[in-house]
Amino acid sequence: MTDRLYYSDAYLREFDARVERAEFADGRHVVVLDRTAFYPTSGGQPFDVGMLGSTRVLDVIDDESGILHVVDAPLVEGEVAHGAIDWKRRFDHMQQHTGQHVLSAAFDRLLGARTESFHLGTLSATIDLSRTVSAEEIAHAEEDANRMVWEDRPVAIRFADAAEAAALPLRKESQRSGTLRLIDIEGVDISACGGTHVGRTGAIGVIAVSGWEKFRGGMRIEFLCGGRALGAYRSLRDAAMASNKLLSVLPSELPAAIERLQSDVKAANRTNRDLQSRLAGHEAERLISQSSAETRIIVEVLEGWDQPGLKAIASAITRHAGYAAVLISAPAPAAVVVARAADAATDAAAVLRNLIDRFGGKGGGRPELAQGGGLNGDPQEIAFAARRVLLP
């Protein structure tokens, strides 16, 4: 059985171990060591990566036969390999996992909201609470959790049998039998856990709740600790600074400036629709005057017109007896409107389907009017294809 070095020393970055088993299975090189500092995926925490000699460790799996290390090149049974943990990844996981213990303890102690599950993702971590909580309650738990972080309390590893554990104030009863590994955060939390943790709460840095939503009758809380919280702050800061510069406002004025901008855009869109509606009739007459009186088919690329504008022009065209029109916006991706007069034989929906099959996008309609968008390709090529369909 593999000796789990990370159980007693999460700060161990390098170690030497003997390869007890090496095999090629399911298209992967797998090795089992007599001892390892690589953490396998377990308890909501992802696996470690790093190096074994000159080979990269790609995955680590907890198996009944030992800890399986998936590597990118074979190793030889019996050889001694030098292991090196990707410390940046490991320490990030230590910050998030210890932060989870502190945050879960705060929700449990202050609000009676028990943590049902924990997931540590690549960008953020989540805990699922047993009941819903308000924004004010979340802020209260977040403040209390950070107070415990900044008090820099020690985080100890303890081992206890079932009888000893039963006498301890565990936050959650363990389903495991035999000797339990306990994470004891002084005056904050005692939980059975096999994960890696920082040595003192101060190393968590900060616990920042980044979002929440109702989930399965309770609440899913998303949070960031330490380096992740700093990275999120930098992203938010850079976005806010860029927005402030573009809008020429102070940070506190940003929400109001965005609201004004949205209002201006809505007003401009209304004006644009009104102007396009007025121009549609004139544009329709221009296109009819330039078209063939024999075919009464108009296929045109129109720059600067959106789909409602194209529809207005097409409707004006098809008020004339016998006419059919295919109008295409530019630049790509194109919007397309296909329409026909009541006495014309063109199937507008069939024409649009033909164009979508060739150029992508989506849309639909009826034989007399169909419209679509997102067609990729040169608008002139789309127009050429439409003419081939209408004038084979």
C-alpha positions as CSV (number, residue, x, y, z in Angstrom):
1,M,0.0,0.0,0.0
2,T,1.3,3.4,-0.9
3,D,2.5,5.6,2.0
4,R,0.6,8.9,1.6
5,L,3.2,11.5,2.5
6,Y,0.8,14.3,1.9
7,Y,-1.3,13.0,4.9
8,S,1.3,14.3,7.3
9,D,3.1,17.0,5.4
10,A,1.2,19.0,2.8
11,Y,4.2,21.3,2.3
12,L,6.4,18.5,1.1
13,R,7.3,19.5,-2.5
14,E,9.9,16.8,-3.4
15,F,10.5,13.2,-2.5
16,D,12.2,10.0,-3.7
17,A,10.2,6.8,-4.1
18,R,10.6,3.3,-5.5
19,V,8.4,2.2,-8.5
20,E,6.6,-0.9,-7.2
21,R,4.5,-1.4,-10.3
22,A,4.6,0.0,-13.9
23,E,2.1,-0.9,-16.6
24,F,0.5,0.2,-19.8
25,A,-3.3,0.1,-19.5
26,D,-6.2,1.7,-21.4
27,G,-3.6,3.5,-23.6
28,R,-1.9,5.1,-20.5
29,H,1.3,4.6,-18.7
30,V,0.5,4.0,-15.0
31,V,2.9,3.6,-12.0
32,V,2.4,2.8,-8.4
33,L,5.1,4.0,-5.9
34,D,5.9,2.8,-2.4
35,R,5.4,6.4,-1.2
36,T,4.1,9.6,-2.7
37,A,3.4,13.2,-2.1
38,F,1.1,13.4,-5.1
39,Y,-2.5,14.0,-4.0
40,P,-5.2,11.9,-5.9
41,T,-8.6,13.4,-6.7
42,S,-10.7,12.9,-3.6
43,G,-13.2,14.7,-1.4
44,G,-13.9,17.5,-3.9
45,Q,-10.2,18.4,-4.3
46,P,-8.5,17.7,-7.7
47,F,-5.3,15.8,-8.1
48,D,-1.7,17.1,-8.1
49,V,0.5,17.3,-11.2
50,G,4.3,17.5,-11.5
51,M,7.2,15.4,-12.4
52,L,8.5,11.9,-11.7
53,G,12.1,11.9,-12.9
54,S,11.8,13.2,-16.4
55,T,8.2,12.1,-16.9
56,R,5.2,14.3,-16.4
57,V,2.5,13.3,-14.0
58,L,-0.8,13.8,-15.8
59,D,-3.4,12.4,-13.3
60,V,-3.4,10.8,-9.9
61,I,-6.1,8.2,-8.9
62,D,-6.9,6.7,-5.5
63,D,-7.2,3.0,-6.1
64,E,-7.6,0.0,-3.8
65,S,-4.1,-1.3,-4.9
66,G,-2.5,2.1,-4.2
67,I,-2.1,5.5,-5.6
68,L,-2.0,5.3,-9.4
69,H,0.1,7.9,-11.2
70,V,-0.7,8.4,-14.8
71,V,2.5,9.6,-16.6
72,D,3.4,10.6,-20.1
73,A,6.3,8.1,-20.5
74,P,7.1,4.6,-19.0
75,L,9.1,4.1,-15.8
76,V,10.9,0.9,-14.8
77,E,9.7,-1.3,-11.9
78,G,12.3,-1.2,-9.0
79,E,13.9,2.1,-10.0
80,V,13.9,5.0,-7.6
81,A,12.2,8.1,-9.1
82,H,12.5,11.7,-7.8
83,G,9.1,13.3,-7.5
84,A,8.4,17.0,-7.7
85,I,5.0,18.5,-7.0
86,D,3.6,21.5,-9.1
87,W,3.7,23.7,-6.0
88,K,1.7,26.6,-7.4
89,R,-1.2,24.3,-8.2
90,R,-0.9,22.4,-4.8
91,F,-0.7,25.6,-2.7
92,D,-3.7,27.0,-4.6
93,H,-5.7,23.9,-3.7
94,M,-4.5,24.1,-0.1
95,Q,-5.7,27.7,0.2
96,Q,-9.1,26.9,-1.3
97,H,-9.7,23.7,0.7
98,T,-8.7,25.2,4.0
99,G,-10.8,28.3,3.2
100,Q,-13.7,25.9,2.6
101,H,-13.4,24.5,6.1
102,V,-13.4,28.0,7.6
103,L,-16.3,29.2,5.5
104,S,-18.4,26.1,6.0
105,A,-17.8,26.3,9.8
106,A,-19.0,29.9,9.7
107,F,-22.2,29.1,7.9
108,D,-22.8,26.1,10.2
109,R,-22.0,28.0,13.5
110,L,-23.8,31.2,12.8
111,L,-26.7,30.2,10.6
112,G,-27.2,26.4,11.1
113,A,-26.6,26.0,7.4
114,R,-24.8,22.7,6.9
115,T,-22.4,22.1,4.0
116,E,-23.7,19.1,2.0
117,S,-20.9,19.0,-0.6
118,F,-17.8,20.8,-1.8
119,H,-16.3,21.1,-5.3
120,L,-12.9,22.7,-6.1
121,G,-12.8,23.8,-9.7
122,T,-10.0,25.4,-11.8
123,L,-11.4,28.9,-11.5
124,S,-13.5,28.9,-8.3
125,A,-14.8,26.6,-5.6
126,T,-18.4,25.9,-4.4
127,I,-20.1,24.6,-1.3
128,D,-23.7,23.5,-1.3
129,L,-25.7,24.5,1.8
130,S,-28.6,22.5,3.3
131,R,-30.9,25.6,3.3
132,T,-31.3,28.9,1.5
133,V,-29.6,32.0,3.1
134,S,-30.1,35.7,2.4
135,A,-27.5,38.1,1.0
136,E,-27.1,39.6,4.5
137,E,-26.5,36.2,6.1
138,I,-23.9,35.4,3.4
139,A,-22.1,38.6,4.2
140,H,-22.2,37.9,7.9
141,A,-20.7,34.4,7.4
142,E,-18.1,35.8,5.0
143,E,-17.0,38.5,7.5
144,D,-16.8,35.9,10.3
145,A,-14.8,33.5,8.2
146,N,-12.3,36.2,7.3
147,R,-11.9,37.2,10.9
148,M,-10.8,33.6,11.6
149,V,-8.3,33.9,8.6
150,W,-6.8,37.1,9.9
151,E,-6.4,35.8,13.4
152,D,-3.9,33.3,11.9
153,R,-5.1,30.3,13.8
154,P,-3.1,27.0,13.6
155,V,-4.3,24.2,11.4
156,A,-3.3,20.8,12.9
157,I,-3.5,17.3,11.5
158,R,-4.8,14.7,14.0
159,F,-5.6,11.0,13.8
160,A,-8.3,9.4,15.9
161,D,-10.1,6.1,16.1
162,A,-13.9,5.9,15.9
163,A,-14.3,6.1,19.7
164,E,-12.0,9.1,20.0
165,A,-13.7,10.9,17.1
166,A,-17.1,10.3,18.6
167,A,-16.1,12.4,21.6
168,L,-14.9,15.3,19.5
169,P,-17.1,18.2,18.2
170,L,-16.9,17.2,14.5
171,R,-18.8,19.5,12.2
172,K,-20.0,16.6,10.2
173,E,-20.2,12.9,11.2
174,S,-17.8,10.8,9.2
175,Q,-19.0,7.8,7.3
176,R,-15.6,6.2,7.3
177,S,-14.5,3.4,9.7
178,G,-11.2,2.8,11.4
179,T,-8.6,5.6,12.0
180,L,-9.8,9.0,10.9
181,R,-7.6,11.8,9.7
182,L,-8.9,15.0,11.2
183,I,-8.2,18.7,10.3
184,D,-8.3,20.7,13.5
185,I,-8.5,24.5,13.0
186,E,-8.1,25.9,16.4
187,G,-11.4,27.2,17.8
188,V,-13.0,27.1,14.4
189,D,-13.5,23.6,13.0
190,I,-12.7,19.9,13.4
191,S,-13.5,17.8,10.3
192,A,-12.6,14.4,9.0
193,C,-10.7,15.1,5.8
194,G,-8.0,13.6,3.6
195,G,-7.1,16.7,1.7
196,T,-4.2,19.1,1.8
197,H,-4.4,22.3,3.9
198,V,-2.3,25.2,4.9
199,G,-0.5,25.2,8.3
200,R,-2.2,28.4,9.6
201,T,-5.4,30.2,8.5
202,G,-3.4,33.3,7.7
203,A,-2.0,31.5,4.6
204,I,-5.5,31.5,3.2
205,G,-5.2,35.2,2.7
206,V,-8.8,36.1,2.2
207,I,-12.1,34.3,1.5
208,A,-14.3,36.2,-1.0
209,V,-17.8,35.0,-1.8
210,S,-18.2,35.6,-5.6
211,G,-21.7,34.5,-6.2
212,W,-24.6,32.3,-5.0
213,E,-27.8,30.6,-6.4
214,K,-30.6,28.4,-5.1
215,F,-29.7,24.8,-5.6
216,R,-31.7,21.6,-4.8
217,G,-33.6,23.2,-2.0
218,G,-30.6,24.9,-0.5
219,M,-28.0,27.3,-1.7
220,R,-24.8,27.0,-3.8
221,I,-22.1,29.4,-2.7
222,E,-19.2,30.2,-5.0
223,F,-16.0,31.5,-3.3
224,L,-12.4,32.4,-4.0
225,C,-9.4,32.3,-1.6
226,G,-5.9,33.7,-1.6
227,G,-4.3,33.9,-5.0
228,R,-7.6,33.3,-6.8
229,A,-9.3,36.2,-5.0
230,L,-6.4,38.4,-5.9
231,G,-6.6,37.4,-9.6
232,A,-10.4,38.0,-9.6
233,Y,-9.8,41.5,-8.0
234,R,-7.2,42.3,-10.7
235,S,-9.6,41.3,-13.5
236,L,-12.4,43.4,-12.0
237,R,-10.1,46.3,-11.4
238,D,-8.8,46.3,-15.0
239,A,-12.3,46.0,-16.4
240,A,-13.5,48.9,-14.2
241,M,-10.6,51.1,-15.1
242,A,-11.0,50.5,-18.8
243,S,-14.7,51.2,-18.6
244,N,-14.1,54.4,-16.5
245,K,-11.7,55.6,-19.2
246,L,-14.0,54.8,-22.1
247,L,-16.9,56.6,-20.4
248,S,-14.9,59.4,-18.8
249,V,-16.4,58.9,-15.4
250,L,-15.2,58.1,-11.8
251,P,-15.6,54.5,-10.6
252,S,-18.6,55.4,-8.4
253,E,-20.3,57.0,-11.4
254,L,-19.9,53.8,-13.6
255,P,-23.4,52.3,-13.0
256,A,-25.2,55.5,-13.8
257,A,-23.1,56.1,-16.9
258,I,-23.9,52.6,-18.1
259,E,-27.6,53.2,-17.5
260,R,-27.4,56.5,-19.5
261,L,-25.6,54.7,-22.3
262,Q,-28.2,51.9,-22.4
263,S,-30.9,54.6,-22.6
264,D,-29.1,56.4,-25.4
265,V,-28.7,53.2,-27.4
266,K,-32.4,52.3,-27.0
267,A,-33.3,55.8,-28.2
268,A,-30.9,55.6,-31.1
269,N,-32.4,52.2,-32.1
270,R,-35.9,53.6,-32.0
271,T,-34.8,56.5,-34.2
272,N,-33.0,54.1,-36.6
273,R,-36.1,51.9,-36.9
274,D,-38.2,54.9,-37.6
275,L,-35.9,56.2,-40.3
276,Q,-35.5,52.8,-41.9
277,S,-39.3,52.4,-42.0
278,R,-39.6,55.8,-43.8
279,L,-36.8,54.9,-46.2
280,A,-38.0,51.4,-46.9
281,G,-40.6,52.4,-49.4
282,H,-38.2,54.6,-51.3
283,E,-35.6,51.8,-51.3
284,A,-38.2,49.3,-52.6
285,E,-39.2,51.6,-55.4
286,R,-35.5,52.1,-56.4
287,L,-34.9,48.4,-56.5
288,I,-38.1,47.8,-58.5
289,S,-37.1,50.4,-61.0
290,Q,-33.7,48.7,-61.5
291,S,-35.1,45.2,-61.8
292,S,-36.3,43.2,-64.8
293,A,-40.0,43.6,-65.5
294,E,-40.0,40.1,-67.0
295,T,-38.6,38.1,-64.1
296,R,-39.8,40.3,-61.3
297,I,-37.2,38.9,-59.0
298,I,-35.0,41.1,-56.9
299,V,-31.8,39.8,-55.2
300,E,-29.8,42.5,-53.5
301,V,-27.1,43.0,-50.9
302,L,-27.9,46.1,-48.8
303,E,-25.3,47.5,-46.5
304,G,-26.4,49.3,-43.3
305,W,-29.8,47.6,-43.0
306,D,-30.7,45.3,-40.2
307,Q,-33.3,42.4,-40.4
308,P,-36.3,44.5,-39.6
309,G,-35.3,47.1,-42.2
310,L,-34.8,44.4,-44.8
311,K,-38.2,43.0,-44.0
312,A,-39.8,46.4,-44.4
313,I,-38.2,46.8,-47.9
314,A,-39.2,43.3,-48.9
315,S,-42.8,43.8,-47.8
316,A,-42.9,47.0,-49.8
317,I,-41.6,45.2,-52.9
318,T,-44.0,42.3,-52.6
319,R,-47.0,44.6,-52.5
320,H,-46.4,44.8,-56.2
321,A,-48.0,41.9,-58.1
322,G,-45.7,39.0,-59.2
323,Y,-42.6,40.2,-57.3
324,A,-40.2,38.1,-55.2
325,A,-37.2,39.4,-53.3
326,V,-34.2,38.1,-51.5
327,L,-32.5,40.8,-49.4
328,I,-29.1,40.3,-47.7
329,S,-27.4,42.5,-45.1
330,A,-23.7,43.3,-45.2
331,P,-21.2,42.8,-43.7
332,A,-21.2,39.1,-42.7
333,P,-22.6,37.3,-40.8
334,A,-25.6,38.1,-42.9
335,A,-29.3,38.5,-42.2
336,V,-31.5,37.3,-45.0
337,V,-35.2,38.1,-45.8
338,V,-37.0,36.2,-48.5
339,A,-40.5,37.4,-49.5
340,R,-43.0,37.0,-52.4
341,A,-46.2,38.7,-53.6
342,A,-49.4,36.8,-53.1
343,D,-49.6,35.8,-56.8
344,A,-45.9,34.8,-57.1
345,A,-44.8,31.1,-57.2
346,T,-41.6,31.4,-55.1
347,D,-41.5,29.4,-51.9
348,A,-39.6,31.8,-49.5
349,A,-39.1,29.2,-46.8
350,A,-37.5,26.7,-49.3
351,V,-35.2,29.4,-50.6
352,L,-34.0,30.3,-47.1
353,R,-33.5,26.6,-46.2
354,N,-31.3,26.2,-49.3
355,L,-29.1,29.2,-48.3
356,I,-28.9,28.1,-44.6
357,D,-27.8,24.6,-45.7
358,R,-25.0,26.1,-47.7
359,F,-23.9,29.1,-45.5
360,G,-25.0,28.1,-42.0
361,G,-27.1,30.2,-39.7
362,K,-30.6,29.7,-38.6
363,G,-34.1,30.9,-39.4
364,G,-37.4,29.9,-40.9
365,G,-40.8,31.1,-42.1
366,R,-43.7,30.5,-44.4
367,P,-43.9,30.2,-48.2
368,E,-44.7,33.9,-48.5
369,L,-42.1,35.3,-46.0
370,A,-39.0,33.8,-44.4
371,Q,-36.1,35.3,-42.5
372,G,-32.8,34.1,-41.0
373,G,-29.5,35.3,-39.6
374,G,-26.0,34.3,-38.9
375,L,-25.2,33.2,-42.5
376,N,-21.4,33.0,-42.9
377,G,-19.8,33.9,-46.2
378,D,-19.4,36.8,-48.5
379,P,-22.8,38.4,-48.9
380,Q,-22.3,38.6,-52.7
381,E,-21.7,34.9,-52.7
382,I,-25.0,34.4,-50.8
383,A,-26.7,36.6,-53.4
384,F,-25.2,34.6,-56.3
385,A,-26.5,31.4,-54.7
386,A,-29.9,32.9,-54.2
387,R,-30.1,33.9,-57.9
388,R,-29.1,30.3,-58.9
389,V,-32.1,29.0,-56.8
390,L,-34.6,31.5,-58.2
391,L,-33.3,31.6,-61.7
392,P,-31.9,28.2,-62.4
